[in-house]
Amino acid sequence: MAGGQEVPCRGPDGQSLAGRRDRRLMEQGGERGGASPTEHILLVEDDDGMRVLVARILRESGYRVTGCRSGAEMWTLLPEVPVDLVLLDVMLPGASGFDLLKALRVKGTVPVIMLSARNEEADRVLGLELGADDYIAKPFGRPELLARIRAVLRRATIAPAPNAAARPETLSFAGWRLDLRSRALTDPEGAAVDLSGAEHDLLLVFLEHPGRVLGREQILEMGRGRLAAPSDRSVDTLVSRLRRKLEPPEGAAPVIKTVRGSGYMLAAKVGRT
């Protein structure tokens, strides 16, 4: 993938599935402004024009791009090439983007941003509930697309700060432990619990403000704008998902409490080591 060229999906006969026209357009995508390709993005989009346009934008911004038209092509590529982020269209031939998202979450925690021409609240909530890291409605502008991608990639990789040695590496609460470097969460019995990027960020917000009631707008602001708007049910849905994963033993108090009319609160002391 030298020079930022898109890697086309190939069928059993070795021929490009994207077609010669797509490939020619991709190769004429323009300069990257001196940026060196770093993160690899897998773009799953069946609309040829949209796939070419989005891939060009990403390539010009320094990303490596692999374009696919369907879930079948995506599954063919994933074992072969490391992927840092998946841009996944909702309306695809065969399995839908939501179906593919559920399967991706079973297999791992690669960051996923959903793309959809449908901007209904129910669709956005469903995408987040299934484990998407973000949801972008079409049509979208180049600045928004790139900003959301950068935000998701930042959250997926915690870079050590200059004074990292003085900072805690693990946060513990009610028997749970969150490793800040590996992003690994373990329950009181030591079993690993998978978190999506959005769930991890939400948990960090609560752990950084234990015992404090946080409203939806505060959670949105502290969560670095991952969700849409405070009028959405997105925050409530995400909190509900996280609470299910932090389900306490029978008879024990919940870790995250609902404060009626005000918001949510982490009802546990937080230790730092």
C-alpha positions as a Python dict, from the first residue, in 0.01 Angstrom:
ca = {
    (1, 'M'): (0, 0, 0),
    (2, 'A'): (288, 232, -69),
    (3, 'G'): (207, 585, -171),
    (4, 'G'): (-142, 569, -20),
    (5, 'Q'): (-285, 360, -309),
    (6, 'E'): (-606, 179, -226),
    (7, 'V'): (-574, -198, -197),
    (8, 'P'): (-854, -345, -412),
    (9, 'C'): (-1050, -648, -295),
    (10, 'R'): (-988, -950, -517),
    (11, 'G'): (-1193, -1255, -598),
    (12, 'P'): (-1076, -1615, -641),
    (13, 'D'): (-954, -1541, -996),
    (14, 'G'): (-726, -1265, -867),
    (15, 'Q'): (-908, -991, -1057),
    (16, 'S'): (-998, -662, -886),
    (17, 'L'): (-1352, -655, -757),
    (18, 'A'): (-1357, -276, -755),
    (19, 'G'): (-1312, -260, -1134),
    (20, 'R'): (-1076, -70, -1361),
    (21, 'R'): (-1274, 254, -1348),
    (22, 'D'): (-1266, 271, -968),
    (23, 'R'): (-899, 187, -965),
    (24, 'R'): (-814, 458, -1219),
    (25, 'L'): (-1010, 716, -1020),
    (26, 'M'): (-846, 607, -698),
    (27, 'E'): (-499, 640, -849),
    (28, 'Q'): (-582, 995, -961),
    (29, 'G'): (-702, 1094, -616),
    (30, 'G'): (-464, 1386, -565),
    (31, 'E'): (-183, 1472, -328),
    (32, 'R'): (-178, 1394, 43),
    (33, 'G'): (-25, 1726, 133),
    (34, 'G'): (300, 1562, 242),
    (35, 'A'): (137, 1335, 500),
    (36, 'S'): (279, 984, 534),
    (37, 'P'): (27, 696, 537),
    (38, 'T'): (-16, 570, 892),
    (39, 'E'): (-346, 416, 1001),
    (40, 'H'): (-517, 168, 773),
    (41, 'I'): (-891, 218, 717),
    (42, 'L'): (-1120, -47, 571),
    (43, 'L'): (-1407, 118, 380),
    (44, 'V'): (-1710, -106, 322),
    (45, 'E'): (-1939, 80, 79),
    (46, 'D'): (-2133, -66, -215),
    (47, 'D'): (-2189, 268, -393),
    (48, 'D'): (-1894, 302, -631),
    (49, 'G'): (-1902, 682, -646),
    (50, 'M'): (-1923, 722, -269),
    (51, 'R'): (-1649, 466, -211),
    (52, 'V'): (-1414, 638, -455),
    (53, 'L'): (-1487, 984, -308),
    (54, 'V'): (-1443, 881, 57),
    (55, 'A'): (-1129, 681, -19),
    (56, 'R'): (-982, 980, -201),
    (57, 'I'): (-1051, 1210, 95),
    (58, 'L'): (-889, 964, 333),
    (59, 'R'): (-588, 906, 113),
    (60, 'E'): (-531, 1280, 67),
    (61, 'S'): (-533, 1307, 447),
    (62, 'G'): (-256, 1047, 486),
    (63, 'Y'): (-452, 730, 557),
    (64, 'R'): (-409, 395, 389),
    (65, 'V'): (-738, 273, 244),
    (66, 'T'): (-884, -59, 136),
    (67, 'G'): (-1223, -41, -34),
    (68, 'C'): (-1484, -318, -36),
    (69, 'R'): (-1838, -349, -169),
    (70, 'S'): (-1986, -608, 69),
    (71, 'G'): (-1946, -801, 390),
    (72, 'A'): (-1821, -1103, 196),
    (73, 'E'): (-1529, -901, 61),
    (74, 'M'): (-1467, -752, 405),
    (75, 'W'): (-1434, -1097, 566),
    (76, 'T'): (-1195, -1201, 290),
    (77, 'L'): (-965, -908, 362),
    (78, 'L'): (-972, -881, 740),
    (79, 'P'): (-754, -1187, 812),
    (80, 'E'): (-497, -1072, 556),
    (81, 'V'): (-432, -707, 647),
    (82, 'P'): (-416, -524, 982),
    (83, 'V'): (-698, -268, 1010),
    (84, 'D'): (-709, 28, 1249),
    (85, 'L'): (-1067, 137, 1175),
    (86, 'V'): (-1368, 19, 972),
    (87, 'L'): (-1599, 263, 793),
    (88, 'L'): (-1912, 52, 750),
    (89, 'D'): (-2214, 145, 538),
    (90, 'V'): (-2549, 33, 679),
    (91, 'M'): (-2724, -54, 351),
    (92, 'L'): (-2516, -326, 185),
    (93, 'P'): (-2595, -617, -45),
    (94, 'G'): (-2636, -939, 150),
    (95, 'A'): (-2568, -889, 521),
    (96, 'S'): (-2649, -535, 641),
    (97, 'G'): (-2400, -311, 813),
    (98, 'F'): (-2573, -379, 1145),
    (99, 'D'): (-2534, -755, 1095),
    (100, 'L'): (-2166, -710, 1009),
    (101, 'L'): (-2117, -485, 1313),
    (102, 'K'): (-2257, -753, 1544),
    (103, 'A'): (-2023, -1010, 1393),
    (104, 'L'): (-1724, -776, 1421),
    (105, 'R'): (-1798, -719, 1789),
    (106, 'V'): (-1804, -1093, 1853),
    (107, 'K'): (-1463, -1129, 1690),
    (108, 'G'): (-1286, -825, 1838),
    (109, 'T'): (-1284, -456, 1924),
    (110, 'V'): (-1164, -288, 1604),
    (111, 'P'): (-1312, 67, 1598),
    (112, 'V'): (-1617, 94, 1371),
    (113, 'I'): (-1787, 407, 1234),
    (114, 'M'): (-2125, 349, 1070),
    (115, 'L'): (-2220, 542, 755),
    (116, 'S'): (-2584, 573, 656),
    (117, 'A'): (-2822, 776, 441),
    (118, 'R'): (-3080, 713, 713),
    (119, 'N'): (-3057, 968, 992),
    (120, 'E'): (-3339, 836, 1208),
    (121, 'E'): (-3273, 842, 1580),
    (122, 'A'): (-3367, 474, 1603),
    (123, 'D'): (-3093, 382, 1355),
    (124, 'R'): (-2829, 586, 1537),
    (125, 'V'): (-2928, 436, 1870),
    (126, 'L'): (-2925, 84, 1724),
    (127, 'G'): (-2577, 134, 1579),
    (128, 'L'): (-2440, 256, 1912),
    (129, 'E'): (-2620, -16, 2103),
    (130, 'L'): (-2462, -281, 1881),
    (131, 'G'): (-2117, -144, 1958),
    (132, 'A'): (-2039, 119, 1693),
    (133, 'D'): (-1788, 382, 1800),
    (134, 'D'): (-1964, 654, 1601),
    (135, 'Y'): (-2244, 703, 1347),
    (136, 'I'): (-2227, 951, 1058),
    (137, 'A'): (-2534, 1039, 852),
    (138, 'K'): (-2505, 1099, 479),
    (139, 'P'): (-2451, 1344, 325),
    (140, 'F'): (-2155, 1451, 536),
    (141, 'G'): (-1878, 1703, 479),
    (142, 'R'): (-1509, 1630, 457),
    (143, 'P'): (-1422, 1817, 783),
    (144, 'E'): (-1679, 1623, 987),
    (145, 'L'): (-1572, 1288, 844),
    (146, 'L'): (-1203, 1349, 914),
    (147, 'A'): (-1269, 1495, 1260),
    (148, 'R'): (-1476, 1194, 1366),
    (149, 'I'): (-1220, 949, 1230),
    (150, 'R'): (-938, 1126, 1414),
    (151, 'A'): (-1142, 1128, 1736),
    (152, 'V'): (-1216, 755, 1719),
    (153, 'L'): (-855, 668, 1637),
    (154, 'R'): (-733, 886, 1927),
    (155, 'R'): (-959, 704, 2167),
    (156, 'A'): (-854, 366, 2033),
    (157, 'T'): (-488, 431, 2105),
    (158, 'I'): (-390, 582, 2437),
    (159, 'A'): (-57, 750, 2377),
    (160, 'P'): (166, 784, 2685),
    (161, 'A'): (190, 1142, 2807),
    (162, 'P'): (525, 1307, 2886),
    (163, 'N'): (466, 1260, 3258),
    (164, 'A'): (310, 916, 3215),
    (165, 'A'): (530, 774, 3491),
    (166, 'A'): (347, 989, 3745),
    (167, 'R'): (4, 885, 3621),
    (168, 'P'): (-195, 580, 3734),
    (169, 'E'): (-195, 278, 3506),
    (170, 'T'): (-495, 105, 3664),
    (171, 'L'): (-825, 230, 3804),
    (172, 'S'): (-1012, 3, 4044),
    (173, 'F'): (-1372, 33, 4165),
    (174, 'A'): (-1608, -207, 4343),
    (175, 'G'): (-1371, -495, 4269),
    (176, 'W'): (-1340, -405, 3900),
    (177, 'R'): (-1010, -304, 3735),
    (178, 'L'): (-952, -94, 3423),
    (179, 'D'): (-603, -99, 3272),
    (180, 'L'): (-551, 243, 3116),
    (181, 'R'): (-276, 125, 2883),
    (182, 'S'): (-437, -186, 2738),
    (183, 'R'): (-797, -60, 2789),
    (184, 'A'): (-871, -402, 2943),
    (185, 'L'): (-1154, -428, 3195),
    (186, 'T'): (-1170, -720, 3441),
    (187, 'D'): (-1456, -804, 3675),
    (188, 'P'): (-1418, -881, 4048),
    (189, 'E'): (-1347, -1247, 3966),
    (190, 'G'): (-1072, -1157, 3720),
    (191, 'A'): (-1266, -1231, 3399),
    (192, 'A'): (-1213, -998, 3103),
    (193, 'V'): (-1511, -790, 2988),
    (194, 'D'): (-1515, -646, 2635),
    (195, 'L'): (-1589, -275, 2596),
    (196, 'S'): (-1653, -82, 2277),
    (197, 'G'): (-1467, 246, 2234),
    (198, 'A'): (-1773, 445, 2337),
    (199, 'E'): (-1830, 231, 2647),
    (200, 'H'): (-1464, 268, 2748),
    (201, 'D'): (-1483, 647, 2715),
    (202, 'L'): (-1806, 663, 2915),
    (203, 'L'): (-1659, 449, 3193),
    (204, 'L'): (-1356, 679, 3207),
    (205, 'V'): (-1586, 979, 3248),
    (206, 'F'): (-1749, 818, 3551),
    (207, 'L'): (-1418, 699, 3697),
    (208, 'E'): (-1273, 1048, 3669),
    (209, 'H'): (-1574, 1193, 3857),
    (210, 'P'): (-1677, 936, 4122),
    (211, 'G'): (-1967, 1033, 4345),
    (212, 'R'): (-2062, 1324, 4119),
    (213, 'V'): (-2400, 1345, 3944),
    (214, 'L'): (-2341, 1394, 3571),
    (215, 'G'): (-2613, 1517, 3336),
    (216, 'R'): (-2638, 1422, 2970),
    (217, 'E'): (-2476, 1742, 2845),
    (218, 'Q'): (-2185, 1699, 3087),
    (219, 'I'): (-2133, 1340, 2975),
    (220, 'L'): (-2138, 1449, 2611),
    (221, 'E'): (-1885, 1724, 2676),
    (222, 'M'): (-1654, 1507, 2887),
    (223, 'G'): (-1684, 1223, 2636),
    (224, 'R'): (-1523, 1445, 2368),
    (225, 'G'): (-1825, 1468, 2142),
    (226, 'R'): (-1856, 1102, 2044),
    (227, 'L'): (-2234, 1110, 2060),
    (228, 'A'): (-2480, 1319, 1864),
    (229, 'A'): (-2691, 1560, 2069),
    (230, 'P'): (-2820, 1569, 2429),
    (231, 'S'): (-3179, 1543, 2301),
    (232, 'D'): (-3098, 1198, 2165),
    (233, 'R'): (-3143, 878, 2364),
    (234, 'S'): (-2780, 804, 2274),
    (235, 'V'): (-2644, 881, 2622),
    (236, 'D'): (-2916, 681, 2796),
    (237, 'T'): (-2859, 389, 2559),
    (238, 'L'): (-2484, 393, 2613),
    (239, 'V'): (-2521, 415, 2992),
    (240, 'S'): (-2766, 124, 2981),
    (241, 'R'): (-2519, -87, 2782),
    (242, 'L'): (-2238, -11, 3024),
    (243, 'R'): (-2453, -82, 3329),
    (244, 'R'): (-2546, -424, 3191),
    (245, 'K'): (-2177, -509, 3162),
    (246, 'L'): (-2115, -386, 3517),
    (247, 'E'): (-2409, -585, 3655),
    (248, 'P'): (-2346, -633, 4031),
    (249, 'P'): (-2408, -960, 4219),
    (250, 'E'): (-2767, -1019, 4322),
    (251, 'G'): (-2861, -794, 4612),
    (252, 'A'): (-2564, -559, 4565),
    (253, 'A'): (-2607, -189, 4483),
    (254, 'P'): (-2553, -89, 4118),
    (255, 'V'): (-2217, 63, 4030),
    (256, 'I'): (-2378, 337, 3819),
    (257, 'K'): (-2686, 491, 3979),
    (258, 'T'): (-2963, 687, 3810),
    (259, 'V'): (-3039, 1014, 3984),
    (260, 'R'): (-3395, 1094, 3881),
    (261, 'G'): (-3424, 1419, 3690),
    (262, 'S'): (-3050, 1489, 3712),
    (263, 'G'): (-2841, 1221, 3542),
    (264, 'Y'): (-2609, 940, 3647),
    (265, 'M'): (-2345, 884, 3915),
    (266, 'L'): (-2069, 633, 3983),
    (267, 'A'): (-2153, 501, 4331),
    (268, 'A'): (-1812, 353, 4411),
    (269, 'K'): (-1476, 466, 4535),
    (270, 'V'): (-1201, 471, 4275),
    (271, 'G'): (-848, 353, 4348),
    (272, 'R'): (-546, 448, 4136),
    (273, 'T'): (-231, 239, 4105),
}
